[in-house]
């Protein structure tokens, strides 16, 4: 509008100046008042004003309205779920397995309801494993015929392996026919109450999930199919997981079912996922990755009765520490016995040394009985066979 007013004033000024030039007279010092015409008015249009058609900066363009749930909305990334679908998803998240949990003692009868077949790719080649899982408490059993690709599955000079059992509390038992112990289960894992083991695993599991957002998602090759890969940190390094995009139909409240692959509870999305591949970066003996692939996870029943098996805990960390302490005490007692015998030999000969010899012999007998009691107690505590 201001530009139009200036232009009109300039035209009038030029017209007056041109008229004065033709008449040969200078323009009057005080001419008639200039007429001001508003831009956009009929007068301005009559004078030839033409609007340039610039958009009004204060007028917003129309916003297209897309109906929720339509194909256009889904193309724009909308994830639509109705209340009933949300209720079913939450119910599946809270549902627990109806299968009975296993005992945490030996002897006992152990039952499992899922068969897990997987393949391990490492510097040792491709090895197949078959194990069975209890969906209620995540305990796991690997029979000898499911470990034929490993040295554990063959007979050795010490005996024959029947199965490997991982209890719900995290203890691992290798059970079989031992040359020295007979039917026995050698405890290899740590002793921890089932409730504490679940809390420990859940804390580590949640820490891995929480680390995904801040971890570079540089993924290796996946297993193929409709899977999603993620990468996170563990206490030992980086771990990559690939899982199905659809929720797992297996009901459980355990954070994990299986060995590296299986079923995982995803706390972020509150959904159970089937883990198809796990890649442990740099975990192999040659510095490469160890890759585990899920071949099959199906309902199947198997049970093992551990009646007749003795539990040998002498080779756990606690048992080995106690064994070393016992060895040190027995060596000290042997040195003490050498000193007592020296004092016994120094007793006077004949009847004069009778009381002296009796005293030192009683000392040796007491020391020997104490050493036997200590060794017997260690054997009883750790399941070692003890001769009568």
C-alpha positions as CSV (number, residue, x, y, z in Angstrom):
1,X,0.0,0.0,0.0
2,X,2.8,2.4,0.8
3,X,4.5,1.7,-2.5
4,X,1.3,2.6,-4.4
5,X,0.9,5.9,-2.5
6,X,4.5,6.8,-3.3
7,X,4.0,5.8,-7.0
8,X,0.9,8.0,-7.2
9,X,2.7,11.0,-5.7
10,X,5.6,10.6,-8.1
11,X,3.2,10.4,-11.1
12,X,1.4,13.6,-10.0
13,X,4.7,15.3,-9.4
14,X,6.0,14.3,-12.8
15,X,2.8,15.5,-14.4
16,X,2.9,18.9,-12.7
17,X,6.6,19.3,-13.6
18,X,5.9,18.3,-17.2
19,X,3.1,20.9,-17.5
20,X,5.3,23.6,-16.1
21,X,8.0,22.7,-18.6
22,X,5.6,23.0,-21.5
23,X,4.3,26.3,-20.3
24,X,7.8,27.7,-19.7
25,X,6.8,28.6,-16.2
26,X,8.3,27.2,-13.0
27,X,6.0,25.2,-10.8
28,X,4.4,27.0,-8.1
29,X,6.2,26.8,-4.7
30,X,2.9,25.7,-3.0
31,X,1.0,23.5,-5.4
32,X,-2.5,22.0,-4.8
33,X,-2.6,19.1,-2.1
34,X,-1.9,15.7,-3.4
35,X,-4.8,13.2,-3.5
36,X,-4.0,10.0,-1.5
37,X,-5.5,6.8,-2.9
38,X,-5.6,3.6,-0.7
39,X,-4.2,0.5,-2.3
40,X,-6.9,-2.0,-3.1
41,X,-9.7,0.6,-3.2
42,X,-11.9,1.1,-6.3
43,X,-10.1,4.4,-7.0
44,X,-6.7,2.6,-7.1
45,X,-8.1,-0.1,-9.4
46,X,-9.5,2.6,-11.7
47,X,-6.1,4.2,-11.8
48,X,-4.7,0.9,-13.0
49,X,-3.4,-0.8,-9.9
50,X,-2.8,-4.5,-10.3
51,X,-2.1,-6.7,-7.2
52,X,0.9,-9.1,-7.5
53,X,-0.9,-12.0,-5.7
54,X,1.6,-12.5,-2.9
55,X,0.4,-14.9,-0.2
56,X,-0.7,-13.5,3.2
57,X,2.0,-14.5,5.7
58,X,-0.5,-14.7,8.4
59,X,-2.8,-17.2,6.6
60,X,-1.8,-20.9,7.2
61,X,-2.2,-23.4,4.3
62,X,-4.9,-26.0,4.8
63,X,-3.8,-29.2,6.8
64,X,-5.0,-32.5,5.2
65,X,-7.0,-34.7,7.6
66,X,-6.2,-38.4,7.5
67,X,-8.5,-40.8,9.3
68,X,-6.8,-43.0,12.0
69,X,-6.6,-46.6,11.0
70,X,-6.7,-45.9,7.3
71,X,-4.1,-47.1,4.8
72,X,-2.8,-43.5,4.5
73,X,-2.3,-43.4,8.3
74,X,-0.4,-46.7,8.4
75,X,1.8,-45.5,5.5
76,X,2.7,-42.5,7.7
77,X,3.8,-44.8,10.5
78,X,0.7,-45.1,12.7
79,X,0.6,-48.2,14.8
80,X,-3.1,-48.7,15.6
81,X,-4.3,-51.1,18.3
82,X,-7.7,-51.4,19.8
83,X,-8.3,-51.7,23.5
84,X,-9.1,-55.4,23.2
85,X,-5.8,-56.1,21.4
86,X,-4.0,-54.2,24.1
87,X,-5.7,-56.2,26.8
88,X,-4.8,-59.5,25.2
89,X,-1.2,-58.4,24.9
90,X,-1.0,-57.3,28.5
91,X,-2.6,-60.6,29.6
92,X,0.0,-62.6,27.6
93,X,2.8,-60.6,29.2
94,X,1.5,-61.4,32.7
95,X,0.7,-65.1,32.0
96,X,2.9,-67.7,33.7
97,X,3.6,-71.3,32.7
98,X,1.2,-73.9,34.1
99,X,4.0,-76.5,34.1
100,X,5.2,-77.5,37.6
101,X,8.6,-76.2,38.7
102,X,11.5,-78.5,39.4
103,X,13.0,-79.2,42.8
104,X,16.2,-77.6,43.8
105,X,17.6,-80.7,45.6
106,X,19.2,-84.0,44.7
107,X,17.7,-86.6,44.7
108,X,14.5,-85.5,43.0
109,X,12.5,-85.9,39.9
110,X,13.0,-83.3,37.2
111,X,10.5,-82.6,34.5
112,X,10.8,-80.5,31.3
113,X,8.2,-79.4,28.7
114,X,10.1,-77.8,25.8
115,X,12.7,-79.2,23.4
116,X,15.4,-76.7,22.3
117,X,17.6,-77.6,19.3
118,X,20.4,-75.1,18.4
119,X,23.6,-74.9,16.5
120,X,26.9,-73.4,17.7
121,X,29.3,-71.9,15.2
122,X,32.8,-71.3,16.6
123,X,36.4,-72.0,15.8
124,X,35.7,-75.6,16.7
125,X,33.3,-75.9,13.8
126,X,29.5,-76.3,13.7
127,X,28.1,-78.3,16.6
128,X,24.4,-79.2,17.2
129,X,22.9,-79.3,20.7
130,X,19.6,-80.6,22.0
131,X,18.4,-79.7,25.4
132,X,15.1,-79.5,27.3
133,X,13.7,-76.5,29.2
134,X,11.2,-76.2,32.1
135,X,9.1,-73.1,31.1
136,X,8.1,-72.4,34.7
137,X,11.6,-72.0,36.3
138,X,14.0,-72.0,33.3
139,X,15.9,-75.1,34.5
140,X,17.5,-77.0,31.7
141,X,18.6,-80.6,30.9
142,X,21.0,-81.6,28.2
143,X,21.1,-85.4,27.8
144,X,24.3,-87.2,26.6
145,X,22.8,-87.9,23.2
146,X,22.1,-84.1,22.7
147,X,25.8,-83.3,23.3
148,X,27.4,-85.8,20.9
149,X,29.3,-82.9,19.2
150,X,31.1,-82.0,22.4
151,X,33.7,-83.9,24.3
152,X,31.3,-84.1,27.3
153,X,29.2,-86.5,25.4
154,X,31.8,-89.3,25.1
155,X,33.1,-91.8,27.6
156,X,36.4,-90.8,29.3
157,X,38.9,-92.5,31.7
158,X,36.9,-91.1,34.6
159,X,33.5,-92.5,33.6
160,X,30.5,-91.7,31.3
161,X,28.3,-88.6,31.3
162,X,24.6,-89.2,31.4
163,X,23.3,-85.6,31.3
164,X,24.1,-82.0,32.3
165,X,21.5,-80.3,34.5
166,X,21.2,-76.6,35.2
167,X,18.9,-76.0,38.2
168,X,16.7,-73.0,38.6
169,X,19.1,-71.5,41.2
170,X,21.9,-71.5,38.6
171,X,23.8,-74.5,39.8
172,X,25.1,-76.7,37.0
173,X,25.5,-80.5,37.6
174,X,27.3,-82.9,35.4
175,X,25.7,-86.3,36.2
176,X,26.9,-89.8,35.2
177,X,28.8,-92.9,36.2
178,X,32.1,-91.9,37.8
179,X,35.0,-94.3,38.1
180,X,35.7,-93.3,41.8
181,X,32.4,-92.0,43.0
182,X,29.9,-94.2,41.2
183,X,26.5,-92.7,40.1
184,X,27.1,-89.0,41.0
185,X,26.5,-85.4,40.0
186,X,29.5,-83.2,40.0
187,X,28.4,-79.7,41.0
188,X,30.0,-77.1,38.7
189,X,28.0,-73.9,39.3
190,X,27.6,-71.5,42.2
191,X,25.2,-72.0,45.1
192,X,22.5,-69.3,45.1
193,X,18.9,-69.4,46.2
194,X,16.4,-69.5,43.3
195,X,14.8,-66.2,44.2
196,X,18.2,-64.5,44.3
197,X,19.3,-66.2,41.0
198,X,16.2,-64.8,39.3
199,X,16.9,-61.3,40.6
200,X,20.5,-61.6,39.5
201,X,19.6,-62.8,36.0
202,X,16.9,-60.2,35.7
203,X,19.3,-57.4,36.7
204,X,21.8,-58.5,34.1
205,X,19.0,-59.0,31.5
206,X,17.6,-55.5,32.0
207,X,21.0,-53.9,31.9
208,X,21.5,-55.4,28.5
209,X,18.2,-54.1,27.3
210,X,18.8,-50.7,28.7
211,X,22.2,-50.5,26.9
212,X,20.7,-51.0,23.4
213,X,19.8,-47.3,23.0
214,X,23.3,-46.1,23.6
215,X,25.1,-48.8,21.7
216,X,26.1,-48.4,18.0
217,X,23.9,-50.8,16.0
218,X,26.6,-52.2,13.8
219,X,25.2,-55.7,13.3
220,X,26.7,-58.7,11.7
221,X,24.8,-61.1,9.4
222,X,21.4,-62.1,10.6
223,X,19.6,-65.5,10.3
224,X,17.3,-64.3,7.6
225,X,13.5,-64.1,7.6
226,X,11.3,-61.6,9.4
227,X,13.6,-60.9,12.3
228,X,14.9,-57.7,14.0
229,X,18.5,-57.4,15.2
230,X,19.7,-55.4,18.2
231,X,23.1,-54.9,19.7
232,X,23.9,-54.2,23.4
233,X,26.6,-54.4,26.1
234,X,27.2,-57.2,28.6
235,X,29.7,-57.5,31.4
236,X,31.9,-59.5,28.9
237,X,31.6,-57.4,25.8
238,X,29.0,-56.8,23.1
239,X,26.1,-59.1,22.2
240,X,23.9,-59.1,19.1
241,X,20.4,-60.7,19.2
242,X,18.0,-61.4,16.4
243,X,14.4,-62.1,17.3
244,X,11.0,-62.7,15.6
245,X,8.9,-59.7,15.0
246,X,5.9,-61.5,16.3
247,X,5.5,-62.3,20.0
248,X,6.3,-65.8,21.3
249,X,3.3,-67.9,22.2
250,X,5.2,-69.6,25.1
251,X,4.0,-68.5,28.5
252,X,6.6,-67.8,31.2
253,X,7.6,-65.2,33.8
254,X,11.3,-66.1,33.5
255,X,13.6,-63.5,31.9
256,X,15.1,-66.1,29.6
257,X,14.5,-69.7,28.5
258,X,17.3,-71.5,26.8
259,X,21.1,-71.1,26.2
260,X,21.8,-67.9,24.3
261,X,18.8,-68.5,22.1
262,X,15.2,-69.3,23.0
263,X,12.6,-67.0,24.7
264,X,13.4,-63.6,26.0
265,X,11.1,-61.3,28.1
266,X,11.5,-57.8,26.6
267,X,10.8,-55.4,29.4
268,X,11.0,-52.4,27.1
269,X,8.0,-53.4,25.0
270,X,6.4,-55.8,27.6
271,X,6.4,-58.7,25.1
272,X,7.9,-62.2,24.9
273,X,10.3,-62.6,22.0
274,X,11.7,-65.7,20.3
275,X,15.5,-65.2,19.9
276,X,16.6,-66.8,16.6
277,X,20.3,-65.9,16.7
278,X,22.9,-64.7,19.2
279,X,26.3,-63.4,18.3
280,X,28.8,-63.0,21.2
281,X,31.4,-60.7,19.8
282,X,35.0,-61.6,20.3
283,X,34.1,-64.5,22.6
284,X,35.8,-67.3,20.6
285,X,39.2,-68.6,21.6
286,X,40.7,-67.1,18.4
287,X,39.2,-63.7,19.1
288,X,36.3,-64.2,16.6
289,X,32.5,-64.3,17.3
290,X,30.6,-67.2,18.7
291,X,27.2,-67.5,16.9
292,X,24.3,-69.5,18.2
293,X,21.3,-70.3,16.0
294,X,17.9,-71.6,17.1
295,X,16.8,-74.6,15.0
296,X,13.7,-75.7,17.0
297,X,11.8,-74.8,20.1
298,X,8.8,-77.1,20.4
299,X,6.7,-78.7,23.2
300,X,8.2,-82.0,24.3
301,X,8.3,-83.9,27.6
302,X,11.2,-85.5,29.3
303,X,12.1,-86.3,32.9
304,X,15.0,-87.6,34.9
305,X,15.0,-89.1,38.3
306,X,18.1,-88.3,40.3
307,X,17.5,-91.0,42.9
308,X,20.7,-92.9,43.4
309,X,23.0,-90.1,42.4
310,X,25.2,-88.5,45.0
311,X,26.1,-84.8,44.6
312,X,29.8,-84.1,44.7
313,X,30.6,-80.5,45.4
314,X,34.3,-80.9,46.1
315,X,35.1,-79.3,42.7
316,X,33.1,-76.1,43.1
317,X,34.9,-72.9,44.0
318,X,33.8,-73.3,47.6
319,X,34.8,-76.9,47.7
320,X,38.3,-76.3,46.2
321,X,38.9,-73.5,48.7
322,X,37.9,-75.7,51.6
323,X,40.1,-78.5,50.1
324,X,43.1,-76.3,50.0
325,X,42.5,-75.1,53.6
326,X,42.1,-78.7,54.7
327,X,45.4,-79.7,53.0
328,X,47.2,-76.9,54.7
329,X,45.9,-78.0,58.1
330,X,46.8,-81.6,57.5
331,X,50.3,-80.7,56.5
332,X,50.6,-78.7,59.7
333,X,49.4,-81.7,61.7
334,X,51.9,-83.9,60.0
335,X,54.7,-81.6,61.1
336,X,53.3,-81.6,64.6
337,X,53.3,-85.4,64.5
338,X,57.0,-85.5,63.5
339,X,57.8,-83.3,66.6
340,X,55.8,-85.5,68.9
341,X,57.6,-88.7,67.6
342,X,60.9,-86.9,68.2
343,X,59.9,-86.3,71.8
344,X,58.7,-89.9,72.1
345,X,62.0,-91.2,70.9
346,X,63.8,-89.0,73.5
347,X,61.9,-90.5,76.4
348,X,64.1,-92.5,78.9
349,X,64.5,-96.2,78.2
350,X,63.0,-98.8,80.4
351,X,60.5,-98.2,83.2
352,X,61.6,-94.7,83.9
353,X,60.4,-93.5,80.5
354,X,57.0,-95.3,80.7
355,X,54.9,-92.3,81.6
356,X,56.8,-90.1,79.1
357,X,56.1,-92.6,76.2
358,X,52.4,-93.0,77.3
359,X,51.9,-89.2,77.2
360,X,53.3,-88.7,73.7
361,X,51.5,-91.8,72.3
362,X,48.2,-90.3,73.5
363,X,49.1,-87.1,71.8
364,X,49.8,-88.9,68.6
365,X,46.5,-90.8,68.8
366,X,44.5,-87.6,69.5
367,X,46.2,-85.9,66.6
368,X,45.5,-88.8,64.2
369,X,41.8,-88.9,65.2
370,X,41.5,-85.2,64.7
371,X,43.0,-85.4,61.2
372,X,40.6,-88.3,60.3
373,X,37.6,-86.4,61.6
374,X,38.5,-83.4,59.5
375,X,38.9,-85.5,56.3
376,X,35.7,-87.4,57.0
377,X,33.8,-84.2,57.6
378,X,35.0,-82.8,54.2
379,X,34.0,-85.9,52.4
380,X,30.5,-86.0,54.0
381,X,29.9,-82.3,53.2
382,X,30.9,-82.6,49.6
383,X,29.5,-86.0,48.7
384,X,32.7,-88.0,48.4
385,X,32.5,-91.8,49.0
386,X,33.7,-92.7,52.5
387,X,34.9,-96.2,53.5
388,X,33.5,-97.6,56.7
